[in-house]
Amino acid sequence: MKRWLNRSAIGSVVFLVALYLVLFNRFGPERWHGLVWKMRRPGQMSVVEALAMEMEAMKPPEGVLPVATEIVKPRPFEVAVTYTGTVAPLNEELVIARVTGRLTWMPYYAGDRIRKGQLVARLDNAGGEYAAREAEAAYGVLAALHERHMAEAEKEQARAQKQQAEAMLEAAKAMLRETERMVAEKQAMREEALSMLQSAESEVLGAERSLQLAQAQKREAERMVTALESELQTVREQINEADAELERARQEVDAAKQELAMAKADLNYWQAEIERAKTLYEQKAISKDELQREQAQFEMAQAKVKAAEAKVRQAEAMVRAAEARKRQAQNTLRQKEAELAAAKERVAQMQAMVEMAQAKLAQAKAMAQAARAKVRQSEAALQAAQAKLAQVNAEIAKVQAMVQEAEAGIHRGERHVLHAEALKAQSQASLTAARIVRGYTEIRSLTDGYVVERLVAPGTLVTAGTPILRIAQLDIVRVQAFVSEKDLAGIRLGTPITVRSLKDGKEWSAKVTAIFPSADPTTRTGLVEALVPNIDGTRGEGREI
């Protein structure tokens, strides 16, 4: 027994049991099945189970619930509110009487269709009053025409008198023209003599001015000679000063060049020193401070060279400036010498001109004396012609007075005609007004619409301004509703609305066309309005929707 229950036998039995469980049994529910290890989630079915299942009797596995999926997309949504509103006509016309009279004809009642320009009522003629006014105005027109014919006759008579006076005036003017021609001839002779005198006096004045000018020019030329001689002396002194300045500038150039040569020699020395110092510094034979001192000496030598070069350039510029001043002074000297020669020549010319001007002055004085004698002769002839001209002018003035009197008669006739025309126009206007007033007895509609109220009955005596009918335009109606302040904040012009009739449930789509700015402080509401086409004509005034 001990031989069979040893450790090796027990191990073999355990191995065989384990192998059986692995190959031919299951270890745990739905986990091990032979050699196949199947992993299932809760509620999962195989293909065969799914085909054999009954959908109506099937219950969902434990831990699983059936759901439906849908893709979520963002989109706007509108909040709709409902209010009770009223219908109002788009426009209303109140037909009124424009004159006093008895209403004799008006066959229209509420609901009747009225067209624009249609005759809706008729008044009587108030006992013939309007016809009498029209006849009176017509008589006034005829009287104004008769008055105008008389004024035209007066005007023609005054026009004939004017023509006769104008003929006399033309004869007098012909004589005046002949006399004026004589006066003009004498005037021309006098003007010619005066022109000759003025010319001679101008010649005298010109000769005197020429003489004075020649004498002045001679004195000016003499003064110019004196001034040029003084200027020549000044220019010669400037040349001497320029020579001395040029010599000083050349000496400064030499000194500057010497200074430049010394500065360059010093620079060469310090150039060598700085090279030696850099070498010693690199070998750490001297300190950096010593190197910087050597560098400062070298830079100072460079600055001295630049300053010396600038001084040389400045000195050379001074030499060039001094040479330019000397050349300018020499040119000025030659110019002044030429001007002095020309001025002396001009003095001689001015002396000749003075003598010529004196001779011309004597000749001009003789011509002026002869011209004065001719002027006196022409003035005597001119005075005789002017006396005759004064006589002719007096005759013309007399005839012109006759013409003016005739023109005054014509003006009186024209004013009479205008007055008659004004009376005619006034009478014609009265006639037109009477006809217009008589036309007011026929009353017509000014718009298309429907009769909504008959305010008076035929046979009633109405006065001007009395309402007769009320006509409303209902092709388009105004739908109005009072909306609370909370909803009013979300309403804008153009907000779409739906209008529903409370009578038959019909609906119409529209948009908000007006939002009244004032609100009712008691109900805390505001009025909103929309225009809706009255397609079927059933929405009457005041109907609720």
Salt bridges, closest charged atoms under 4 A:
GLU92 OE2 - ARG470 NH1 2.66
GLU129 OE2 - ARG133 NH2 2.42
GLU134 OE2 - ARG435 NE 3.25
GLU134 OE1 - ARG438 NH1 3.06
GLU147 OE2 - HIS416 NE2 2.50
GLU152 OE2 - ARG148 NH2 3.55
GLU154 OE1 - HIS416 ND1 3.15
GLU156 OE2 - ARG159 NE 3.97
GLU166 OE2 - LYS162 NZ 3.72
GLU178 OE2 - ARG181 NH2 2.40
GLU185 OE2 - ARG181 NH1 2.61
GLU191 OE2 - ARG190 NH1 3.99
GLU201 OE2 - ARG372 NH2 3.67
GLU220 OE1 - ARG223 NH2 2.50
GLU231 OE1 - LYS336 NZ 2.86
ASP243 OD1 - LYS326 NZ 2.68
GLU245 OE2 - ARG325 NH2 2.04
GLU259 OE1 - LYS311 NZ 3.24
GLU273 OE1 - ARG276 NH2 2.90
GLU323 OE2 - ARG250 NH2 3.53
GLU337 OE2 - ARG236 NH2 3.92
GLU339 OE1 - LYS336 NZ 3.58
GLU379 OE2 - ARG190 NH2 3.42
GLU407 OE2 - LYS162 NZ 3.51
GLU414 OE2 - LYS155 NZ 3.94
GLU414 OE1 - HIS411 ND1 3.57
GLU421 OE2 - ARG148 NE 2.10
GLU442 OE1 - ARG444 NH2 3.53
GLU453 OE1 - ARG470 NE 3.18
ASP475 OD1 - ARG113 NH1 3.49
GLU485 OE2 - ARG524 NH2 3.44
GLU507 OE2 - ARG500 NH2 2.75
GLU529 OE1 - ARG478 NH1 2.97
ASP536 OD2 - LYS506 NZ 3.69
GLU541 OE2 - ARG470 NH1 3.46
